[in-house]
Amino acid sequence: MRIGVFTVLYGALPLEQALDRIAALGVRTVELGAGGYVGTAHCDPAALLADAGALQRFRQALSERDMTISALSHHANPLHPDAAVADAHHASWRRALELAQELEVGVVVGFSGCPGDHPDARRPNWVTCPWPTDFAEILEWQWEERVLPYWAAEAPRAEAAGVRIGFEMHPGMVVYNPETFFRLRDAAGSAVCCNYDPSHMFWQGIDPVDTVRDLGRAGALVHVHAKDTQLDAGNIRRNGVLDTKPYGDVLDRSWTFRTIGFGHGEELWRQLLSTLVAVGYDGAVSIEHEDPLMSVDEGLAKAVRLLEQALPREAVAEPWWG
């Protein structure tokens, strides 16, 4: 495994400056935003595919710093009930897929998306309970009429391009936990894989180590995010874990995204990383910074240090002790 960085944390900087900041920490692997909600600050597929010179300069910026790309990131909602949003996200997804093929990047990270509750809806509707039965009916309509038809068509296209889709299990999207992930994978095929972000498991009460074991045994792990979550036990006792307050309201929220080690201790991260090794994962552990209590530079530096200490670099193929 290798340490990586999701460069959107330096989205205000030009690509070269962002890469220099990351390289100064000894990191040589990056995940690049390529459309959708994460933007295209460092990697604009439309521009790079249309301009051979721009594509060459992009490649050169990476090669001069000995940087590799772990994944292109296209977090979006191509199932959005607003046709204008859905069409834009679908088009940018296709461009990201085309660029990944051109660059020989084997993973595009993204969301499953979330439809509305009927054909004329204008906003997504994330269903979280089965009753009254309206909700169960909405959920089944979403999967049968929108989710499965879309990804059953797109997954083979990705596979033909040499790309596996790293779905991030993210609340607000129809794929938000292992059960919903495997429902999509079982229907759409092995190109449907997982970008594993434990931060979304922590606050849902899902064991992050057990999840890695299950995903790894299924051969579904293709990318991993390093992001933590701090759980506020008092606020959870008062209000539970479903929380719609702004992320900046740290004192009042039930949970908050944190730099790794500041939500759960190093021992948990050692166990998680060791389980990744045990299931045969050998890709990037890409640091994603969304900590409202720590600057980007500080959070990134601390995450790199923790991973350098905790990340098992070489598994023993044939132990001498038999």
Long-range contacts (C-beta under 8 A, 24 or more apart in sequence): 1-273, 1-276, 1-277, 1-281, 1-282, 1-283, 1-284, 1-285, 1-311, 1-312, 1-313, 2-28, 2-29, 2-70, 2-283, 2-284, 2-285, 3-27, 3-29, 3-284, 3-285, 3-287, 3-304, 3-307, 3-308, 3-311, 4-29, 4-30, 4-31, 4-70, 4-284, 4-285, 4-286, 4-287, 5-29, 5-30, 5-31, 5-286, 5-287, 5-300, 6-30, 6-31, 6-33, 6-73, 6-225, 6-286, 6-287, 6-288, 6-289, 7-31, 7-32, 7-33, 7-41, 7-42, 8-33, 8-38, 8-39, 8-41, 8-42, 8-73, 8-288, 9-288, 9-289, 9-296, 9-300, 10-42, 10-296, 11-39, 11-41, 11-42, 12-41, 15-41, 15-42, 15-43, 15-58, 15-61, 16-61, 18-42, 19-61, 19-62, 19-65, 19-67, 20-65, 21-297, 22-67, 22-300, 23-65, 23-66, 23-67, 25-300, 25-301, 25-304, 26-304, 26-308, 27-304, 28-65, 28-66, 28-67, 28-68, 29-67, 29-68, 29-69, 29-70, 29-284, 29-286, 30-62, 30-67, 30-68, 30-69, 30-70, 31-69, 31-70, 31-71, 31-72, 31-73, 31-109, 31-223, 31-284, 31-286, 32-69, 32-71, 32-72, 32-73, 33-72, 33-73, 33-74, 34-72, 34-73, 34-74, 34-92, 34-95, 34-96, 34-99, 34-100, 34-108, 35-74, 35-76, 35-89, 35-92, 35-93, 35-95, 35-96, 36-73, 36-74, 36-75, 36-76, 36-77, 36-89, 36-92, 36-93, 36-110, 36-111, 37-75, 37-76, 37-77, 38-73, 38-74, 38-75, 43-72, 43-99, 45-72, 45-92, 45-95, 45-96, 45-98, 45-99, 46-92, 46-95, 48-99, 48-102, 49-95, 49-98, 49-99, 49-102, 55-102, 59-103, 69-103, 69-105, 70-107, 70-223, 70-283, 70-284, 70-286, 71-105, 71-107, 71-108, 71-109, 71-166, 71-195, 71-222, 71-223, 71-284, 71-286, 72-96, 72-99, 72-100, 72-103, 72-105, 72-107, 72-108, 72-109, 73-108, 73-109, 73-110, 74-108, 74-109, 74-110, 75-109, 75-110, 75-111, 75-168, 76-110, 76-111, 76-113, 77-111, 77-113, 77-114, 77-124, 77-173, 78-113, 78-150, 79-112, 79-113, 79-114, 79-115, 79-124, 79-142, 79-146, 79-147, 79-150, 79-174, 80-113, 80-114, 80-115, 80-116, 80-124, 81-115, 81-116, 81-121, 81-122, 81-123, 81-124, 82-122, 82-123, 89-113, 93-154, 97-157, 97-158, 97-161, 97-163, 98-161, 100-161, 100-162, 100-163, 101-161, 101-162, 101-163, 104-162, 105-163, 106-162, 106-163, 106-164, 106-222, 107-163, 107-164, 107-165, 107-166, 107-193, 107-195, 107-222, 107-223, 107-283, 108-158, 108-163, 108-164, 108-165, 108-166, 109-165, 109-166, 109-168, 109-195, 109-223, 110-165, 110-166, 110-167, 110-168, 110-195, 111-167, 111-168, 111-170, 111-173, 111-175, 112-147, 112-151, 112-167, 112-173, 112-174, 112-175, 112-180, 112-184, 113-147, 113-150, 113-173, 113-174, 114-142, 114-172, 114-173, 114-174, 115-142, 115-145, 115-146, 115-147, 115-174, 117-141, 117-142, 124-172, 126-171, 126-172, 126-173, 126-174, 126-176, 128-242, 142-174, 143-174, 143-183, 147-174, 147-184, 148-184, 148-187, 148-188, 151-184, 151-187, 151-188, 151-192, 152-187, 152-188, 152-189, 154-188, 155-188, 155-189, 155-191, 155-192, 156-189, 156-191, 158-191, 159-189, 159-190, 159-191, 163-191, 164-190, 164-191, 164-193, 164-222, 165-191, 165-192, 165-193, 166-193, 166-194, 166-195, 166-222, 166-223, 167-192, 167-193, 167-194, 167-195, 168-194, 168-195, 168-196, 168-197, 168-200, 168-225, 169-194, 169-196, 169-197, 169-200, 169-201, 170-197, 170-200, 171-200, 171-204, 176-200, 176-204, 177-201, 177-204, 177-206, 178-206, 178-211, 178-214, 178-215, 181-215, 181-220, 182-218, 185-218, 185-220, 190-219, 192-220, 193-220, 193-221, 193-222, 193-223, 194-220, 194-221, 194-222, 194-223, 195-222, 195-223, 195-224, 195-225, 196-221, 196-223, 196-224, 196-225, 197-224, 197-225, 197-227, 197-288, 198-225, 198-227, 198-228, 198-229, 198-272, 199-225, 199-227, 199-228, 199-229, 199-257, 199-263, 199-288, 199-290, 200-229, 202-228, 202-229, 202-231, 202-255, 202-263, 202-264, 203-229, 203-231, 203-241, 203-254, 203-255, 204-241, 205-241, 208-268, 208-272, 209-268, 209-271, 209-272, 209-275, 212-272, 212-275, 212-276, 212-279, 212-281, 213-275, 213-278, 213-279, 215-279, 216-275, 216-276, 216-278, 216-279, 216-280, 216-281, 217-279, 221-276, 221-279, 221-281, 221-283, 222-283, 223-283, 223-284, 223-286, 224-276, 224-281, 224-283, 224-284, 224-285, 224-286, 225-285, 225-286, 225-287, 225-288, 226-260, 226-285, 226-286, 226-287, 226-288, 226-303, 226-307, 227-257, 227-258, 227-260, 227-287, 227-288, 227-289, 227-290, 228-257, 228-258, 228-259, 228-260, 228-261, 228-262, 228-263, 228-264, 229-255, 229-256, 229-257, 229-258, 229-263, 229-264, 230-255, 230-256, 230-257, 230-258, 230-262, 230-263, 231-255, 231-263, 232-256, 247-290, 247-292, 248-292, 250-292, 250-293, 256-292, 256-293, 257-290, 257-291, 257-292, 258-291, 258-293, 258-294, 259-289, 259-291, 259-294, 259-299, 259-302, 259-303, 260-287, 260-302, 260-303, 260-306, 260-307, 261-302, 261-303, 261-306, 262-291, 262-293, 262-294, 262-302, 266-306, 266-309, 266-310, 269-306, 269-310, 270-310, 273-307, 273-310, 273-311, 273-312, 274-312, 277-312, 277-315, 285-311
